[in-house]
């Protein structure tokens, strides 16, 4: 391989990644026992690193959510009270056709506050079925309607298709949620991983477009930058279920060219227009390449005068948030999210 070819193959997210030698994590922390049990179950289910798979293979394999549910079954942990939340599948009109969405509805009279939730999966894999634990628990805990939004996936639909769908869904919810017994004056956005990126973008778009601003944004280990040489990327290069090579794989499948990685919708940490955006809760995992992304974005929000509640949970990995039934830190993170959302809804007029 010539030096020029090596440089081309190594260029990703605007940084040069070393390809001549394997990547070794620096002082990688150890998962807590309950988190390790989920990771062990994931391995037993045959899950492989995304970076070693084709897109169809990645979409078919067991997910961390599958592993957590299997551990829950093994431990005979009951599904109630979250199972008592009712659901309704709907289609949100869009220019490309209907966007699938699942509406989680708590018990009670209503009208209920509302959370528009965007799932993770690197913009490539997963769907509202995989990401059921978090929206269900949020609906129960915050006594809110949660609209879990599906969006177009890459590589079939490249960036910024998912971002456009996220905004389309938010606008529809604002204008129509009263028909589902929701209160659009008490609306928040939430998301995990790339869904956290989508939620943050929706909050910024609402401010920019001078439409109804969400009263809060819940960002769980969000994709917020284009730098894969951060401390957490180095520390957790080989982490499971998400490592550095996996993030490279997701990005390669999502963007049309690496110039897209500099777009402010992906590189939130490069933005200078954060003042006035909705208050945020930022929840991070210690064993996660994306941890530094979230730390930096939270700091930039604070510098812009935005109220931020941030916490990094030790001993857990990417994808831990929806595992409250089997991972104690996930229960603590969910309690934090519910408390912040409830306070924001109570404060809203």
Residue pairs with C-beta under 8 A, 6 or more apart in sequence:
1 9
6 19
6 20
7 16
9 19
10 16
10 17
10 18
10 19
11 17
11 258
12 228
12 248
12 251
12 252
12 258
12 261
13 226
13 227
13 228
13 248
13 251
13 258
13 261
14 226
14 227
14 258
14 261
14 262
15 226
15 227
15 228
15 229
17 228
17 229
17 244
17 248
23 237
23 238
23 244
23 245
24 237
24 238
25 234
25 235
25 236
25 237
25 238
25 239
26 234
26 235
26 237
27 235
28 235
28 236
28 237
28 238
28 239
28 287
29 235
29 286
29 287
29 314
29 315
30 36
30 315
31 39
31 287
31 315
31 316
31 317
32 314
32 315
32 316
32 327
32 328
32 329
34 326
34 327
34 328
34 329
35 287
35 315
35 316
35 317
35 320
35 327
35 329
37 71
37 326
38 64
38 67
38 68
38 71
38 323
38 326
38 327
39 67
39 240
39 241
39 317
41 67
41 68
41 70
41 71
41 74
42 62
42 64
42 66
42 67
42 240
42 241
43 240
45 61
45 62
45 66
45 67
45 70
46 61
46 62
47 61
47 62
47 63
47 64
47 67
47 241
48 57
48 61
49 240
49 243
49 245
49 246
50 58
50 122
50 125
50 242
50 246
50 249
50 250
51 243
51 245
51 246
51 248
51 249
53 61
55 124
55 125
55 155
55 253
58 124
58 125
59 124
59 125
63 125
63 126
63 130
64 241
64 319
64 323
65 130
65 131
65 132
65 133
65 319
65 322
65 323
66 130
68 133
68 322
68 323
68 325
68 326
68 327
71 326
72 79
72 325
72 326
75 326
77 325
77 326
79 325
81 140
82 133
82 136
82 137
82 140
83 136
84 107
84 140
85 104
85 105
85 106
85 107
85 136
85 139
85 140
86 104
86 105
86 107
87 102
87 103
87 104
87 105
88 102
88 103
88 105
88 180
89 100
89 101
89 102
89 103
90 100
90 101
90 102
90 103
91 98
91 99
91 100
91 101
92 98
92 99
92 100
92 101
92 149
92 168
92 169
92 172
92 173
93 99
93 172
94 165
94 168
94 169
95 168
96 152
96 165
99 149
99 150
99 151
99 165
99 168
99 169
100 128
100 150
101 128
101 147
101 148
101 149
101 150
101 169
102 128
102 132
102 135
102 147
102 148
103 145
103 146
103 147
103 148
103 180
104 135
104 136
104 138
104 139
104 145
104 146
104 147
104 148
105 112
105 139
105 145
105 180
105 181
106 112
106 139
106 140
106 143
106 144
106 145
108 143
110 145
110 181
110 182
110 183
111 178
111 181
111 182
111 183
112 143
112 144
112 145
112 181
112 182
112 183
113 142
113 143
113 144
113 145
113 182
113 183
113 186
113 187
113 188
113 341
113 345
113 348
114 144
114 145
114 146
114 147
114 173
114 177
114 182
114 183
114 184
114 186
114 187
114 188
115 135
115 138
115 139
115 142
115 144
115 145
115 146
115 147
115 187
115 188
115 189
115 190
115 218
115 341
116 146
116 147
116 149
116 169
116 170
116 173
116 187
116 188
116 189
116 190
116 199
116 202
116 214
117 131
117 134
117 135
117 138
117 146
117 147
117 148
117 149
117 189
117 190
117 191
117 195
117 199
118 148
118 149
118 151
118 166
118 189
118 190
118 191
118 192
118 194
118 195
118 196
118 198
118 199
118 202
119 126
119 127
119 128
119 130
119 131
119 148
119 149
119 150
119 191
119 192
119 195
120 126
120 131
120 191
120 192
120 193
120 194
120 195
120 196
120 319
121 127
121 130
121 131
121 153
121 193
121 194
121 195
122 193
122 194
122 246
122 247
122 249
122 250
122 253
122 254
123 153
123 154
123 159
123 162
123 194
123 250
123 253
123 254
124 153
124 154
124 155
124 250
124 253
124 254
125 153
127 150
128 135
128 148
128 149
128 150
131 148
131 192
131 195
131 322
132 148
132 322
133 322
133 323
133 324
133 325
134 190
134 192
134 220
134 321
134 322
134 334
135 146
135 148
136 146
137 322
137 324
137 334
137 338
138 144
138 146
138 190
138 218
138 334
138 337
138 338
138 341
139 145
139 146
141 334
141 335
141 337
141 338
141 342
142 338
142 341
142 342
142 345
143 342
144 188
144 341
144 345
145 177
145 180
145 181
145 182
146 190
147 169
147 173
147 177
149 165
149 166
149 169
150 165
151 161
151 162
151 165
151 166
151 169
151 198
152 161
152 162
152 165
153 162
154 161
154 162
154 253
154 254
154 255
155 253
155 254
158 254
158 255
158 256
158 260
159 254
159 255
159 256
159 260
159 263
159 265
159 266
160 263
160 265
162 194
162 198
163 198
163 201
163 265
166 198
166 199
166 201
166 202
167 201
167 202
167 205
170 189
170 202
170 205
170 206
171 211
173 182
173 184
173 187
174 184
174 187
174 211
174 212
175 184
177 183
177 184
177 187
178 184
184 212
185 212
185 348
185 349
186 215
186 345
186 348
187 212
187 214
187 215
188 214
188 215
188 216
188 217
188 218
188 278
188 341
188 344
188 345
189 199
189 202
189 203
189 214
189 216
189 217
189 218
189 278
190 199
190 217
190 218
190 219
190 220
190 337
190 341
191 197
191 198
191 199
191 200
191 218
191 219
191 220
191 222
192 220
192 221
192 319
192 321
192 322
193 220
193 221
193 222
193 223
193 290
193 318
193 319
194 222
194 223
194 250
195 220
195 222
196 219
196 220
196 221
196 222
196 223
196 224
196 294
197 222
197 223
197 224
197 265
197 266
197 268
199 217
199 218
199 219
199 222
200 217
200 219
200 222
200 224
200 268
200 280
200 297
201 265
201 268
202 214
203 213
203 214
203 217
203 277
203 278
203 280
204 271
204 273
204 274
204 277
206 212
206 213
206 214
206 278
207 213
207 276
207 277
207 278
208 273
213 277
213 278
214 278
215 278
215 279
215 344
215 345
215 347
215 348
216 278
216 279
216 280
216 281
216 340
216 341
216 344
216 345
217 277
217 278
217 279
217 280
217 281
218 280
218 281
218 283
218 337
218 340
218 341
219 280
219 281
219 282
219 283
219 294
219 297
220 282
220 283
220 284
220 321
220 333
220 337
221 283
221 284
221 285
221 288
221 290
221 291
221 293
221 294
221 318
221 321
222 268
222 282
222 290
222 293
222 294
222 297
223 266
223 290
223 293
224 267
224 268
224 269
224 290
224 293
224 294
224 296
224 297
225 267
225 268
225 269
225 270
225 292
225 293
225 296
225 297
226 261
226 262
226 266
226 267
226 270
227 233
227 269
228 244
228 247
228 248
228 289
230 289
230 292
230 293
230 296
231 292
232 288
232 289
232 290
232 291
232 292
232 293
232 295
233 244
233 247
233 289
233 292
236 243
236 244
236 287
236 288
236 289
236 291
237 243
237 244
237 245
237 289
238 244
239 287
239 288
239 289
239 317
239 318
240 317
241 317
241 318
241 319
242 288
242 289
242 290
242 317
242 318
242 319
243 289
244 289
247 289
247 290
251 261
254 260
255 261
260 266
261 267
262 270
264 270
264 271
268 297
269 293
269 296
269 297
269 300
271 300
274 300
274 301
274 304
274 306
275 304
275 305
275 306
276 304
276 305
276 306
277 301
277 304
277 306
278 306
279 306
279 307
279 308
279 309
279 344
280 298
280 301
280 306
280 307
280 308
280 309
281 308
281 309
281 310
281 336
281 337
281 340
281 341
282 294
282 297
282 298
282 301
282 308
282 309
282 310
282 311
283 294
283 310
283 311
283 313
283 321
283 333
283 336
283 337
284 290
284 291
284 294
284 295
284 310
284 311
284 312
284 313
285 291
285 312
285 313
285 316
285 317
285 318
285 320
285 321
286 312
286 313
286 314
286 315
286 316
287 315
287 316
287 317
287 318
288 317
288 318
289 318
290 318
291 312
294 310
295 310
295 312
298 308
298 310
301 308
302 308
309 336
309 340
311 333
311 336
313 320
313 329
313 330
313 332
313 333
314 329
315 329
316 327
316 329
316 330
320 327
320 329
320 330
320 333
321 330
321 333
321 334
322 330
323 330
324 330
324 331
324 333
324 334
